[in-house]
Amino acid sequence: MAAFAGIRTYRCPAAINYFLAQFEAPLPCSPVCNAQCLGCISLQPSGCCPSTQERITFVPTPKEIAEIATPHLKVVKRGVASFGQGCEGEPLLQDETIEKAIRLIRKETALGTINLNSNAGLPEAVARLAHAGLDSLRVSMNRAQNLYHQRYYRPKGFDFASVKESIKAMKQRNRFVSLNYFILPGFTDDPGEFAALCAMIEECRPDFIQLRNLNMDPDWYFTALDFAESGRPIGIRAWLKELKQRFPRLRFGYFNPPLR
């Protein structure tokens, strides 16, 4: 618990939920990442815009993580505890620690939802965590096309095919999957992107789409990704309406939903 006291000073906006015993508690655990996202909020190169959050610099032990998560899930009605926060890198790089922590938590309580926010680039690690008791996975996704996925995330050792395999690994174990899908008019509702998203939903069957505003300069984003439109944008309202018609079981929202 002492080492995890650092959560008080890492400026994690989600930490307030833990201290107020409400909603979703953060479980940051990874000081490293396997991507170099253009819009990373915890690490930016020197001379660029400052990152909005300070990245954690240590890896807590499974016991320390369980000491934070277990009371929260026991006390908070339909509570959520999540790995993968804005104040860290990629949690899947600490999959062994997370796996042990999940098992410790579930030895103490079956209540609440254990969630992982991730770039989902390591499907084998996702499969192990699902087997250990991970309830839900929120997949960070700026686009459903590999070209633009690569240009935004600048991943090290994975691509969009890896992301889809991670989703399938969760669904094979009847786990819950959300897409943390960045919304930007003119790109999200581009006909080519919409077709790619629909194909991905049909193939992978996620349960939920979190409609996240892409909080970046749109001109810079379009330039950095070298975006080439495929046709006239269909409009965000039409985009949402069509998705609901094509995939009636798909849910939409903004936060990680509690599952129990």
C-alpha positions in Angstrom: 0.0 0.0 0.0 2.9 2.4 0.8 4.3 2.2 -2.7 0.9 2.7 -4.2 0.5 6.0 -2.3 2.1 7.5 -5.4 -1.3 7.4 -7.0 -2.0 10.6 -4.9 0.6 12.6 -6.8 0.5 11.2 -10.4 -2.4 13.6 -11.3 -4.6 10.8 -12.5 -8.1 12.2 -12.9 -9.6 8.7 -12.2 -7.9 8.5 -8.8 -10.7 10.6 -7.3 -13.0 7.7 -7.8 -10.9 5.5 -5.6 -10.6 8.0 -2.7 -14.4 8.8 -2.9 -15.3 5.1 -3.2 -17.3 5.5 -6.4 -17.4 4.3 -10.0 -14.2 3.1 -11.6 -10.9 3.0 -9.6 -7.6 3.2 -11.5 -4.8 0.6 -11.2 -1.8 2.1 -13.0 1.0 -0.4 -13.3 3.2 0.1 -16.3 6.0 2.8 -16.8 6.7 1.6 -20.3 4.8 1.3 -23.6 5.0 -0.5 -26.9 3.6 2.4 -28.9 4.4 6.0 -29.5 1.0 7.5 -30.0 0.8 10.9 -31.6 -1.7 12.0 -28.9 0.0 10.3 -25.9 -1.1 12.1 -22.7 1.6 10.7 -20.5 4.8 11.1 -22.6 5.7 13.5 -25.4 9.1 14.1 -26.9 11.2 17.1 -25.8 10.1 20.3 -27.6 6.6 19.1 -28.2 3.5 20.0 -26.3 3.7 18.9 -22.7 1.9 15.7 -21.7 -1.2 16.3 -19.5 -0.4 13.5 -17.0 2.8 12.3 -15.4 3.6 8.7 -16.2 4.1 6.3 -13.3 7.7 5.3 -12.7 7.4 2.0 -10.9 5.6 -1.3 -11.2 3.5 -2.1 -8.1 3.5 -5.7 -6.8 0.4 -7.9 -7.3 -0.3 -7.7 -3.6 -0.2 -3.8 -3.7 -2.6 -3.8 -6.7 -5.0 -6.2 -4.9 -4.9 -4.1 -1.8 -6.2 -1.2 -3.8 -8.7 -3.1 -6.0 -10.3 -5.5 -3.6 -11.8 -3.0 -1.1 -13.1 -0.9 -3.9 -14.9 -3.8 -5.5 -16.3 -4.9 -2.2 -17.6 -1.5 -1.1 -18.7 0.2 -4.3 -22.0 -1.1 -5.7 -21.3 -2.3 -9.3 -17.8 -1.0 -9.0 -15.0 -1.2 -11.6 -11.3 -1.4 -11.2 -9.2 -0.7 -14.3 -5.7 -1.3 -15.4 -4.5 1.1 -18.2 -4.7 4.7 -17.2 -3.6 8.0 -18.6 -0.7 8.1 -16.2 1.0 5.0 -17.5 2.2 3.2 -20.6 0.8 -0.1 -21.9 -0.4 -2.4 -19.1 -0.1 -5.5 -21.2 3.7 -5.2 -20.8 3.1 -6.0 -17.2 0.8 -9.0 -17.9 2.4 -11.4 -15.4 1.9 -8.8 -12.6 -1.6 -8.2 -13.7 -2.4 -11.9 -13.9 -1.2 -12.5 -10.4 -3.1 -9.4 -9.1 -6.4 -10.6 -10.7 -6.1 -14.0 -9.1 -5.4 -12.4 -5.7 -8.4 -10.1 -6.1 -10.7 -12.9 -7.1 -9.6 -15.0 -4.2 -11.1 -12.3 -2.0 -14.2 -11.2 -3.9 -16.3 -12.1 -6.9 -17.9 -8.6 -6.9 -17.3 -5.8 -9.4 -15.7 -5.7 -12.8 -12.0 -6.0 -13.5 -11.2 -4.1 -16.6 -8.2 -3.5 -18.8 -7.8 -0.3 -21.0 -5.2 -1.3 -23.6 -3.9 -0.9 -27.1 -4.6 -4.6 -27.3 -1.4 -5.3 -29.2 -0.5 -8.6 -27.4 -3.3 -11.1 -28.0 -1.5 -13.9 -26.1 -1.3 -11.8 -23.0 -4.9 -10.8 -23.3 -5.9 -14.5 -23.6 -4.0 -15.3 -20.4 -5.6 -12.5 -18.5 -9.1 -13.5 -19.7 -8.4 -17.0 -18.4 -7.2 -15.5 -15.1 -10.5 -13.6 -14.6 -10.3 -10.4 -16.5 -13.9 -9.3 -17.1 -13.6 -6.7 -19.8 -11.2 -5.1 -22.3 -11.4 -1.6 -23.6 -9.5 -1.3 -26.8 -8.0 2.0 -27.8 -8.7 2.5 -31.4 -8.4 5.6 -33.6 -9.3 3.9 -36.9 -10.4 0.6 -38.2 -7.9 0.7 -41.1 -4.4 -0.7 -40.5 -2.7 2.1 -42.4 -4.1 4.9 -40.2 -3.8 2.7 -37.0 -0.1 2.4 -37.7 0.4 6.1 -38.4 -1.3 7.2 -35.2 0.0 4.5 -32.7 3.4 4.0 -34.3 3.4 0.6 -32.6 6.4 -1.5 -31.8 5.8 -5.1 -32.8 2.1 -5.2 -33.5 -0.5 -4.0 -36.0 -4.3 -3.8 -36.3 -4.5 -7.6 -36.9 -3.0 -8.1 -33.4 -5.7 -5.8 -32.0 -8.5 -7.9 -33.7 -6.9 -11.1 -32.3 -7.0 -9.7 -28.8 -10.7 -8.9 -29.2 -11.4 -12.4 -30.4 -9.4 -13.9 -27.5 -11.8 -12.1 -25.1 -14.9 -13.0 -27.0 -13.9 -16.7 -27.2 -14.0 -16.7 -23.4 -17.3 -14.8 -23.3 -15.7 -11.6 -22.0 -16.9 -8.1 -22.6 -15.1 -5.8 -25.1 -15.5 -2.1 -25.7 -13.9 -0.1 -28.4 -12.5 3.2 -27.2 -13.1 4.8 -30.6 -11.9 8.3 -31.3 -14.5 10.4 -33.0 -13.5 13.1 -35.5 -16.0 14.4 -38.1 -14.7 14.1 -41.6 -12.5 11.0 -40.7 -14.8 8.8 -38.5 -17.7 9.2 -41.0 -15.5 8.8 -44.1 -17.2 6.1 -46.2 -14.0 4.0 -46.3 -13.5 4.2 -42.6 -17.1 3.4 -41.9 -16.9 0.3 -44.2 -13.8 -0.8 -42.4 -15.4 -0.3 -39.0 -18.5 -2.3 -40.0 -16.3 -5.1 -41.3 -14.3 -5.2 -38.1 -17.5 -5.3 -36.0 -18.8 -8.2 -38.0 -15.5 -10.1 -37.7 -14.8 -9.5 -34.0 -18.2 -8.8 -32.4 -17.3 -6.2 -29.8 -20.1 -5.4 -27.3 -19.8 -1.7 -26.8 -18.4 1.5 -28.5 -17.2 4.3 -26.3 -17.6 7.5 -28.4 -14.5 9.5 -27.5 -13.8 12.9 -28.8 -10.3 13.1 -30.4 -8.9 16.0 -28.4 -6.3 17.1 -30.9 -5.9 19.8 -33.5 -7.9 18.3 -36.4 -5.7 19.9 -39.1 -2.5 18.5 -37.5 -4.2 15.1 -37.1 -5.2 15.0 -40.8 -1.7 16.0 -41.9 0.1 13.6 -39.5 -1.9 10.7 -40.7 -1.7 11.8 -44.4 -5.5 11.2 -44.6 -7.0 10.7 -48.0 -10.8 10.8 -48.1 -12.6 8.1 -49.9 -15.8 10.1 -50.6 -18.2 12.6 -49.1 -18.5 12.2 -45.3 -21.9 10.6 -44.3 -22.2 12.8 -41.1 -21.8 11.7 -37.5 -25.6 11.4 -36.8 -26.1 9.3 -39.9 -23.0 7.3 -39.0 -24.5 6.5 -35.6 -27.9 5.7 -36.9 -26.6 3.3 -39.5 -24.4 1.5 -37.0 -27.4 1.0 -34.7 -29.5 -0.4 -37.5 -26.8 -2.7 -38.7 -25.7 -3.9 -35.3 -28.8 -3.8 -33.0 -27.0 -5.6 -30.1 -24.1 -3.1 -30.1 -24.2 -0.6 -27.2 -22.9 2.9 -27.1 -21.7 5.1 -24.3 -18.7 6.9 -22.9 -17.4 5.1 -19.8 -16.5 1.5 -19.0 -19.9 -0.1 -18.0 -20.0 -2.2 -14.8 -20.9 -5.9 -15.6 -21.9 -7.0 -12.1 
